[in-house]
Amino acid sequence: MKLRLVFFGTPAFAVPFLRALADDADVEVAAVVSQPDRPVGRKRLLEPTPTKAFAASRGLPVLQPAWLKADETVSALRALGADAFVIVAYGRIIPKSILELPRLGCVNVHPSLLPRWRGPSPMPSEIAAGDVETGVSVMLLDETMDTGPLLAVERIPVAPDETAPSLEAKVLAVGTPLLLKALKAYAAGKIKPVPQAADGATVCKILAREDGKIDWTKSAAEIDRLRRAYQPWPGLWTTLDGVRVKILEIRSTDRRIDPGRLQVENRRLFVGTGSVALELIRIQPEGAPVMDVPAFLNGRQNLNDKRFS
């Protein structure tokens, strides 16, 4: 008999997991639960969430409740008769009234080595903190955030030049087969949930645009980790004469310049940090295309000793 599931997920990150489940001969996806569609672009037109768009391409029913605790939502989910709910980046806390519906509970995929980096932004947090290793945790959800018992864990190295997109690709490559393996083994009674370690818990937060603003008193290494961690959102940025400037590519040097102060030399642009200076390679001023530094310097005089703020 097929394992009957309801999938909860919203962004593009969740789609490969949904696809893997939908393509598996031993699994039946009874429905997909996504957050409501949001207005996008200047015209604020409603756009389907990535999981909704994928579900539509496969003819899968979609639920988009505005409030998970609503009686009609709970009733609709109960009526689906799922063995388990699978949650991947749904974006909302699952209430107790829903956690208790499936006989096998709610299985969640979290891109960290729990209990480290519980919360909504583990991958950027891992890179920003300089972690050299992360992983994928498959767990059962309980009523608090990312604290439930573990079904399976697989470790992933974090490269010295890792970016959030490259780490996400690693997580997807490892996480989709791990979810299927753990889910089937758990349903068959071959593995039992293991409580998370009591020590080492950390929590990350939802990222906001202001998190990408550079504090030039930080070290060059810290700033570079943030640049790699905050791709594509919120990006790393600063301001020059009141104009926001995105910092896209940098290079460490052995120069010493006061934090935030600019230095121009031979069509190259350097900025001071709390340690060694950084050379800027590619940037994007607000309202302008991405450009290399020589193009940025064209027509800009007297940048020496100006400061990023």
Summary of the structure (lengths in Angstrom):
residues: 309
radius of gyration: 22.8
end to end distance: 61.8
largest distance: 73.4
contacts: 942
relative contact order: 0.10
helix: 27%
strand: 28%
